[in-house]
Amino acid sequence: MVTVYDVPRDGAPQARNFGASKASSNFLVFADSHLEFREGWGTKILDRLNENQMSIITPTITVMGDDNSRSSGFKWNNIYMEVEWLPDVTSEIHEIPFACGCCMAIGKKMFNEIDKFDSGIRFWGMEDSEICMRSWLFGYSVLCDPSIRVGHKFRNSFPYNVEWFDIHYNKIWLSLSHFCSERIAKHLKIMSQEADFTKALLLAIENKVLDRRRKLFDKRVFNDDWFFERFPMVDWSKFS
């Protein structure tokens, strides 16, 4: 049975948290509408969740209609947090830093323990990076299973309005939520080149990102130095 809810367009994290609150299953799958699934994918992903109940599980993402173009999660390729897709190089389930928000699965117990998607994220952008990084810092993991492949329709432009302000704000929110003081200083120095930087920073502070930071630091098992040592992606030493 499928139940459709008509809710205000408050943003991706808010919509997913609302959907999770209505779900009766022990497992949650977050999926974009423009996906192509292979027969048997659901059974496979539920099996992986049963075997790895302390993990976010994601399939290998392919370009819809082109199974040869595929990736297993992503990393950031620079201090701006721009996405670099990871190549599909192994057939084994393996750890990745970030799972694409277009398709990820998680046990409802873990979802609640890590405190769901961050409702401080505005509309769209960075919600998948944030929940994955938070999961790692809380002592959980993010895994990709290449035996499960899901096609995604990559568009050249958005069919809805996306504000760059929100994306810049979300990057600042993530930085202030999880980074050490030294890394925050380096990241904000780069972000300050954006015209809307001051507005975004002040709004994040007004929305109590520093209170959020204190709560997250109280719960986390690892720090951001540990995360970037485990998943090398940005050479922070190059920035002062």
Secondary structure by P-SEA (a helix, b strand, c coil): cbbbbbcccccaaaaaaaaaaaccccbbbbbccccccccaaaaaaaaaaaacccccccccccccccccccccccccccccbbbbbbccccccccccccccccbbbbbaaaaaaacccccccccccaaaaaaaaaaaaacccccccccbbbbbbccccccbbbbaaaaaaaaaaaaaacccaaaaaaaaaaaccccaaaaaaaaaaaaaaaaaaaaaaacccccaaaaaaacccccccccc
